[in-house]
Amino acid sequence: MEKLSVKGLAISLGAAWALCMLFIGWVSIFGWATNIVEVMSPVYIGFKPTFLGGIIGAAWGFVDGAIGGLVIALIYNAIAKKK
């Protein structure tokens, strides 16, 4: 089995999750996806339905997604190494 690039998966998942959080933060200004912002705002400090809140959410989302991608790649590589 092929190994995953830990750095590549971390950056790509971080970027994807950051774009999602940015989009959700900005569309919540217009009243859409406000429930998601309410759920995520205690976890992502500063994430609010504002322009700046969307950017803050994107920054938190990048860090969160990158950590998730790192963990996924490390676990996958460990399992793929054993087979």
C-alpha positions as CSV (number, residue, x, y, z in Angstrom):
1,M,0.0,0.0,0.0
2,E,1.1,3.5,-0.7
3,K,2.0,5.8,2.1
4,L,0.2,9.2,2.5
5,S,2.0,12.4,2.6
6,V,1.5,13.6,6.2
7,K,2.3,17.2,5.4
8,G,0.2,17.2,2.2
9,L,-2.9,15.8,3.8
10,A,-2.6,18.1,6.8
11,I,-2.3,21.2,4.6
12,S,-5.1,20.1,2.2
13,L,-7.6,19.2,5.0
14,G,-6.6,22.4,6.8
15,A,-7.3,24.5,3.8
16,A,-10.5,22.7,3.0
17,W,-11.9,23.1,6.5
18,A,-10.7,26.7,6.6
19,L,-12.7,27.5,3.4
20,C,-15.8,25.8,4.9
21,M,-15.6,27.9,8.1
22,L,-15.0,31.1,6.1
23,F,-18.0,30.4,3.9
24,I,-20.2,29.4,6.9
25,G,-19.1,32.5,8.8
26,W,-19.9,34.9,6.0
27,V,-23.2,33.4,4.9
28,S,-24.4,33.4,8.5
29,I,-24.3,37.2,8.2
30,F,-27.4,36.8,6.0
31,G,-29.1,34.4,8.4
32,W,-28.0,31.1,6.8
33,A,-26.2,28.4,8.8
34,T,-26.5,30.3,12.1
35,N,-27.0,27.1,14.0
36,I,-23.5,25.9,12.9
37,V,-22.0,29.1,14.0
38,E,-23.7,28.8,17.4
39,V,-22.4,25.3,17.8
40,M,-18.9,26.1,16.7
41,S,-18.4,29.5,18.4
42,P,-17.6,28.0,21.9
43,V,-14.9,25.8,20.3
44,Y,-13.5,28.4,17.8
45,I,-13.1,31.5,20.0
46,G,-14.0,34.6,18.1
47,F,-16.0,32.8,15.4
48,K,-19.1,35.0,14.9
49,P,-21.5,35.8,12.0
50,T,-19.4,38.8,10.9
51,F,-16.8,39.4,8.3
52,L,-13.9,39.3,10.8
53,G,-15.6,36.4,12.6
54,G,-15.5,34.4,9.4
55,I,-11.8,35.0,9.0
56,I,-11.1,34.0,12.7
57,G,-13.2,30.9,12.1
58,A,-11.1,30.1,9.0
59,A,-7.9,30.4,11.0
60,W,-9.2,28.1,13.7
61,G,-10.5,25.8,11.0
62,F,-7.1,25.6,9.3
63,V,-5.5,24.6,12.5
64,D,-8.2,22.1,13.4
65,G,-8.3,20.6,9.9
66,A,-4.5,20.3,9.7
67,I,-4.3,18.5,13.1
68,G,-7.1,16.2,11.8
69,G,-5.2,15.5,8.5
70,L,-2.0,14.9,10.4
71,V,-3.7,12.3,12.7
72,I,-5.5,10.6,9.8
73,A,-2.3,10.3,7.7
74,L,-0.2,9.0,10.7
75,I,-2.8,6.4,11.5
76,Y,-3.2,5.3,7.9
77,N,0.6,5.1,7.4
78,A,0.9,3.0,10.6
79,I,-1.8,0.6,9.4
80,A,-0.5,0.4,5.9
81,K,3.0,-0.3,7.2
82,K,1.8,-3.4,9.1
83,K,0.1,-5.0,6.0
